[in-house]
């Protein structure tokens, strides 16, 4: 009979939810938070076996890094494996460590693509639209929706990982499936970012060429006929280039945009 109750597993899931990034450092990354999340359950599993508990805490303190929402499945799986090992099952320390190492890469890629690269920008685009005119509805919507999503997802994935145990590896270690998911979500993410840029980035040109009674507005008569929104697109590409290729910080890019805007206004172009 298992020593861990549903309450024990639930407590471990909540601990992971709030402490997975605690003591985050370059040596172990999320290792300290990972170990802390399982520590109470491990103490119950190993009881008076101090050597077994010490070994379990040590191996779960090792380097660990993944996307923390979908990656919540990994501490759940690990807890299930630790429980099997503590009860004398056919699980050894190397299998537990190898399972963590094998899962954290694929889940990081899938999680970053789904949540950071796709879902988060979609929520931000909706929030930006709702914030038009200085409304607080936009930021409140984003904060509330994102918070509810990550809290429920972390808890659910932890419990699911514990329930599935080693079976979870078959689901996430299929490289063909993983690559197709990541590629598809990257495409969706690019579409979302493109939509956000086209609707929120503004670079209106007011300059107009006048000769006698003839007036040619640069924006309406030329730029819009070449490609509507061509300047916002070029400005977005410039920001991407400076951030991705030149490693500029967000502050430097903001100053660049302010500088360009100031020059254009002084020259009467915008």
N, C-alpha and C positions, 0 to 999 in steps of 0.2 A: 504493500500500500504506500502511496506517495506521501512523503513528509510535508510537501508543500500544498497548501490549500489555495483555493481561488483568491482568497483575500491576500495571501502572501504574494502571489503573482501580480495581482492588481497593485499592491504597494510598490513592487519593483518597477512596474510600468509607470506609475506616477512619479517615482523618484527619477527615473530616466527622463521623463518629460520635463522636469524642472531643473535637473542637474547635469544633463548630458554634456554641456559645455563648461562645467565648473572646472577650474584649474587647467584650462586649455593651455597647452604649451608646445613648443617646437619639438621637444624630445618625444612626448607621448601623444600629442594632439588631444584626442578625446578619451584617452586611456584612463585617466583618473575618474572622470565622470562615469565611464563604463563600469569600472570596478565598484564605485560607490553605489551605483544603481542595483547591483546584484549582491552587495555585501550582506545585507540582512538575511536574504534568502539563503546565501551560502552558509552563514553562521547556523541557521536552522538545519540545513542539510548535513553539515559535518559535525554539529554538536560538540562533543568533547574531543574530537579528533583534531587537535591543534595543528598537527603537521599537514593533514589533508586540507584544512582551511587555509593555512599559510600558502600552500602550493596553488590553491584555487584563486586566492586573492592576487598572488604574484602573476599568474598567467593572464588574468583579466585586467591587470594594470599595464600590460604591454601596449605598444603603439597601436592606435586605432583611429581611423578617420573615414567618415562617409557622410552622405547627405542625411541629416538628422531626422527627417520626417519618414521617408520610406525606409531609411536605414534603421529605424526602430525595430524592424523585424529581426535584426542580428542579435541584440541582447536577449530578445525573446527566445530565439533558437539556442543561444548559448546557455541560457538558464535551463532549458529542457535537457541539453546535453550534460550540463553539470549535475543535474538531478539524477540522470541515468547513471553517470559515473559514480556518484556518491552512494548509490544504491547497489553498486556492484555489477552494473550492466556492461555490455561489450563496447565501451567507449573509453578511449584513453586521452591523456592531456594533449598529445600531438593532434588528434582529430579535432578537438575543440578549437585549438589555435588555428589550425588549417582552415576550418570552416569559417571562422571570422575573417581571415585573410582573403579567402576565396570570394566571399559575399560583398565585402565592403567596396570593392572597385565597381562591379556591375551596378550595384544599388546607388552608388554615388553618381554614375553616369545617367541612369534612368531618372533618379530623383531630381538631379539638377535640370534635366531636360523638361520634365513634366512640371515641376513646381517653380523653379527659379527662372527657367527659360520660357515657359508658356503660361502657366496659371497666374504667376505673380504679375507679369506685364498686362495680362487681360484685366485683372483687378485694378491695377494702377490706371489703365486707360479709362475704365469706367469711373473710377474715383476722380480722375482729372476732369472728366466731363461733368460730373456732379458738382465739382468745386468751382465751376464757372461763376464769375462774379464774386468770388470770395466766400462762397457757401461752405460751412463746416460739414455738410452732408458727405462730401467727397472723402476727406480724410477719415471721418468716423466710419464710413462704409468700408473703406479699405482695411482699417485697423481691426474692425469687428469681424469681417469676413475672413481675413487672413488668420486671425487669432483662433477663431472657432475651427477653421480648417486644420491648422497644424496641431492643435490640442487633440482633436478627435482622431486625426490620422496617426499621430504618434502612439496614442493609447491602443488604437485598434491594431496597428501593425505589430506592436510588441506582443499583444495577446495572441495574434494570429501566428507569429513566429514561434511562440511557446507551444501552441497547439500543433503546429505542423512539424516542428523539429527538423530533422535532416531532409524531409521531403521538400522543403523550401528551396534547396539547392537545385533540384531538377527544374524548377520554375525559372530561376534567375540566371542559371549558368548556361543556358542555350544561347550561344553567341549570335546565331542568325536572328532569333527573335529579338534579342537585346538590341542588335544593330538596327533592325527595321524600326523598332519603337523609337530609338534615339533619333534616327534620320527623319522619321515622320514628324516627331515633335519639334525638331529643329526647324523644319519647314514651316510648321504652324507658328512657331515663335517668331520667325522672320516676317511672316505675313502680319502678325499682330503688331510688331514693332513698326513695320512699314505703315500700317493703318494709323497708329498713334502719331507717327511723325507727320503724316500728310494732313492730319486734322488738328494738331496742336502747335506745330512749328509754323510761325508766321514771319515772312520777310517781304512785306509789301513795298513795291517801288513806286514812288510818286513822281519821279522825273518824267517830264514830257518835253519832246522836241517841238518847238514852235517856229513856224516860218510864214509870216503874213497871216492869212486866215486859216492856215493849215496847222493842226496840232496832232502830234502822234504821241500817244501815251505809251511809254516803254512797257509797262506791265500788261495792259489790255491788248494793245495792238501787236506786240512782238512776243514777249515772254509767254503769255498764255496760249498763243497760237503754236509756239514750239512745243511746249509741254506745260499744262497747268500745274503749278506747284513746283516748278523746276528749281527755284532758289531755295525753298525749304528742304528739298531733297539734297541739293549740293551742300547746304549747311549741315545737314544731318551726317552726310558722308564725311565732311571735314571733321566733325566732332568724333566720329568713329575712328577716323584715321589717326588723329592726334592721340586718342586714348589707347588704341590697339597697337599701332605701329611705333608711336613715339613715346608711349608710356606716360602721357600727361595725366596729371590728377584732375579731378572734377573742378577744383578751384581754378586751375590754370585755364581750363577750357571755358569756364564761365567768364573769366577776365578777357579771353580772346574774343568771345562773342560780344561782350560789352565794348571792347575796343573797335571791332568792326562796325557795330551799330553806331557808335559815336562818330566815327569817320564818315559813314554814309549820311548821317543826319547833318553834319557840318557841311558836307558837299552838296546837300539838298537832293540827294539821290533817293533817300528813304524818308 
